[in-house]
């Protein structure tokens, strides 16, 4: 009983710490990148939302969640990020329980704190996207899987709960199927989990059945990615190191963490379930996605968010394996956590500063101008800074490029916001006509990789 009470108190403290951190500085950055996309489509009527999902790489759950959330809270960047912050904070709960079940309390504390002070996860806690929810669902799913092995009397109930949670997972992000594939690998390769094979397979069948309404669209999106390619490029070897860097805050910590994992694997000979489980969780997605990306490029930091807690768990298990279980050992085990803490920068603003862009456009437009934004999708990023409430209105004309000109401009000046790098979304002949009619061209870099041009007489 005292041990259970201590664990409850530790969990409560870890949750409060995460909530305090993840809910801080929520408004330090304006909405940018994919956030305005999520916010805009969450505000659109059902008749517009469903056709968009046919071409979107994410299932509908998070769009619907933000739609409901925005009904009951102020329509501001900080408030729109609260769900992601809470989901990210909740990750330490199943991560602690999973680490404790696989190893012991010290491992659980180390894993939870390594996750807590990770800049990579902190970024997704402040992003109006599904990745924080995807992470907490993944860790909870893996905890339920490990928990099921120790519940022979209630294994069917436990795996039914796992199946229900995995259904939510695949409706949150299509890569939820990669998590289920990872669980298949764990169940069929780890002897300690093999007795779950039959019931786990039945549970996957239930999840697949629940996903049937979305299967056609899912395979359509896969076919497009395989047939037409993705917007990413095949990776280079350095990107493996860069990914580990993101999971470790700083390069020096990458070296320390990898050394810990290798040394512990050598000492333990991978006899413990904990070590094998954590390494399969982190290493297989990392290298698997890297190799697949030479055929279908998908190696991206956000797509591996489900594997990153596995790396934290592997580091925690390795430190616990190598270090003695007395006071000096506890102090030495805290070194990885202190390394993450001292390199943790939650207050640091993003390198993207779209506010400068809006100021530049206002300055050059003056009392009036013709404003063109390329590529078309960047229009939502501009509105997120200039007037967030506009994301609640229909922006189809801008997003479909209906404002593209085929005749010389009649307004002076014309201001073009270029986030593409070469104005490829604008017709070349029109650009030539524009330069002829408005020969004075000013340009400035208003944000990271974003230029503003002013064409005037």
C-alpha positions, 0 to 999 in steps of 0.5 A, spaced: 500 500 500 505 505 501 508 503 494 502 504 491 501 511 494 508 513 493 506 511 485 500 515 485 503 521 488 509 521 483 504 520 478 500 526 480 507 530 481 509 529 474 502 530 471 502 537 474 509 539 472 507 537 465 501 541 465 504 547 468 510 546 462 505 544 456 500 550 458 505 555 459 508 560 453 502 557 448 501 564 445 508 566 444 508 564 437 502 565 432 499 560 428 503 557 422 505 552 418 499 546 418 496 550 424 492 555 420 490 549 415 487 545 421 483 551 424 480 553 418 477 546 416 475 545 423 471 551 422 468 550 415 461 546 415 460 539 414 458 540 406 465 543 405 469 539 410 468 532 408 470 533 401 477 536 403 478 530 407 478 526 401 485 529 399 487 530 406 493 526 409 489 525 416 483 522 418 477 527 421 478 526 429 482 532 430 478 537 426 472 535 429 475 536 436 478 543 434 471 544 431 467 543 438 473 546 442 472 552 439 465 553 440 466 553 448 473 557 448 475 564 445 478 563 438 485 565 440 492 561 438 493 560 445 486 557 447 486 553 440 493 549 442 490 547 449 488 540 447 494 539 444 498 541 451 493 537 455 494 531 451 502 531 451 502 532 458 498 526 459 503 522 456 507 521 462 501 517 465 501 511 461 509 512 460 510 511 467 505 505 468 508 502 462 516 503 464 514 501 471 511 494 469 517 493 464 522 495 469 521 499 476 520 505 479 526 508 478 526 507 470 519 510 470 521 516 473 527 517 468 522 515 462 517 520 464 522 526 466 526 525 459 519 525 455 517 532 460 524 536 458 524 534 451 524 540 446 521 536 440 515 533 444 514 540 447 513 543 440 507 538 438 504 540 445 504 547 442 501 545 435 494 545 433 495 538 430 493 531 432 501 529 433 500 530 441 493 526 441 497 521 437 502 520 442 498 519 448 494 514 444 500 510 442 503 510 449 497 508 452 496 502 447 502 499 448 501 500 456 495 496 455 498 491 451 503 489 456 498 490 461 494 484 458 500 479 458 499 480 466 492 479 466 490 472 464 483 472 467 481 478 464 486 478 458 480 478 453 477 484 456 484 488 456 485 486 449 478 489 447 479 495 450 486 495 446 482 494 440 477 500 442 483 505 443 486 503 437 480 505 433 481 512 436 488 511 434 487 510 426 481 515 426 486 520 429 492 519 424 493 514 418 500 512 421 496 509 427 496 503 423 504 503 423 503 503 431 498 497 430 504 494 425 509 495 431 504 491 436 504 485 431 511 485 431 512 485 439 506 480 440 509 475 434 517 476 436 517 477 444 516 470 447 513 474 453 507 476 449 506 470 444 500 468 448 496 474 446 497 472 439 490 470 437 486 474 441 490 480 439 489 478 432 482 478 433 482 485 436 485 488 430 480 485 426 475 489 430 479 495 429 479 494 422 472 493 422 470 499 425 475 503 420 471 500 414 467 506 413 474 510 411 478 504 408 476 506 401 479 513 402 485 510 406 487 506 400 486 511 395 491 516 399 496 510 399 495 509 392 496 517 391 502 517 395 505 511 392 503 512 385 505 520 384 510 520 390 510 525 396 512 532 397 518 529 401 525 527 398 529 521 399 533 522 406 540 522 407 544 518 412 545 524 416 537 525 417 538 519 422 542 522 426 538 529 426 532 525 428 536 522 434 538 529 435 531 532 436 529 526 441 535 528 445 535 536 445 543 536 443 548 533 439 552 531 446 546 528 449 545 523 443 552 521 444 551 519 451 544 516 450 546 512 444 552 510 448 548 508 454 543 504 450 549 500 447 553 499 453 546 496 457 545 492 451 552 489 451 551 488 459 544 485 459 545 481 452 538 483 451 535 478 456 530 483 459 523 484 456 524 491 457 530 492 453 527 488 447 521 492 448 523 499 448 529 498 442 523 495 438 519 500 439 524 506 437 529 502 432 524 499 428 520 505 426 526 509 425 530 505 421 524 502 417 521 509 415 528 511 413 529 505 408 521 505 406 523 513 404 527 511 398 521 508 395 516 512 398 519 518 401 516 519 408 522 520 413 519 526 417 520 528 424 512 529 426 511 522 422 516 519 427 513 522 434 510 515 436 517 512 436 520 518 440 517 516 447 520 509 446 527 512 445 526 515 452 524 509 455 530 505 452 535 511 455 531 510 462 532 502 462 539 503 459 541 507 465 537 503 470 541 497 467 548 500 468 547 503 474 547 500 481 541 501 486 543 505 491 544 513 492 550 514 488 547 510 483 540 514 483 545 520 482 548 518 476 542 516 473 539 523 474 545 525 469 541 524 463 535 527 466 539 533 468 542 534 461 535 534 458 533 539 463 539 544 462 538 544 454 530 545 455 528 551 452 520 552 452 520 559 452 524 560 446 520 563 440 520 559 433 525 561 428 518 563 424 516 570 425 510 571 420 508 577 424 513 581 421 510 579 414 503 582 416 507 588 418 511 588 411 504 587 407 501 593 411 506 598 410 507 596 402 500 596 401 498 603 404 491 605 403 490 599 398 493 594 393 492 588 390 495 582 394 497 576 391 499 570 396 503 564 393 502 558 393 495 558 395 495 554 401 499 560 404 494 564 404 491 561 411 498 562 414 497 570 412 490 570 415 492 567 421 497 573 423 493 578 419 486 577 422 485 570 425 477 571 425 478 570 417 479 563 418 472 562 420 470 564 413 470 561 406 476 562 403 475 557 397 477 563 392 484 564 395 485 557 396 483 555 389 487 560 386 481 563 383 484 570 384 490 569 379 490 574 374 491 573 366 491 580 364 496 586 366 494 589 373 490 595 374 492 597 381 498 600 383 501 597 387 501 590 387 504 586 393 506 579 392 507 574 398 512 568 396 512 562 400 514 558 394 521 561 392 520 562 385 513 564 384 511 558 380 504 559 382 503 565 378 503 565 370 509 567 367 506 571 361 502 575 367 509 576 371 512 579 365 506 584 363 506 586 370 513 588 370 512 592 364 506 595 367 509 596 374 516 596 372 519 598 379 520 592 383 522 592 391 523 586 395 524 584 402 525 577 406 519 578 411 520 571 414 524 565 414 524 563 406 518 568 405 519 574 401 515 580 399 515 583 392 512 590 391 510 592 383 509 599 382 510 605 377 
